[in-house]
């Protein structure tokens, strides 16, 4: 039986653990200094909880900002609950960690991006669309990279 180490899933698990740890620290001690977060998540995730009007407005993904005002931040092993202000209307949300697509703290130029199988398929399909006139490209199968490499250099000062 052949077995491979799934580095992609291991990396995503570690990155989600980092987000969990950061958010737990914020829940315990508040946001330090000028830190703030932009969190983009998949609103189609079955475990994501948000008001109907928000789901209608953001049917695929939504970016929330944790900065000046947030309340009821509660972290569990699978995600976090938070109340955020939308046009002077506090709204509770539950965001599963596996629904997070990006997590960015621009105050220190740090960011994480989660690739999904759907993203890879979209990228391959858009590459195929661009190569329709090239007979050689049409007959050659597109190869998926063996690993996703995350470079943090672009987020450093």
VENJOTA-V534297 format. One line per field, one symbol per residue. phi: phi as a letter, one per 30 degrees, with the letter a starting at -180 (. if undefined). psi: psi as a letter, one per 40 degrees, with the letter a starting at -180 (. if undefined). A space follows every 50 residues. Layout:
# VENJOTA-V534297
phi=???
psi=???
This chain:
# VENJOTA-V534297
phi=.cbbdddddddddddddddeddddddddbiddhceabcbcbdddedcdba eedddddbdcbbccccbdbabhdbcbdclbcacbcchicdbdbbcdedcd cbbbcddbhcabbccbddddddddddddddcddcedddcdddcdddaccc ccedcdd
psi=hhhihgddddddddddddddddddddddeihibeiiihhhiheehdehhi iddddddgediihihhcdhiifhhhideaiiihihgfehhhiihhideeh dihhgedefhiihhiiddddddddddddddedehdddddhihhhidihhh hedeei.
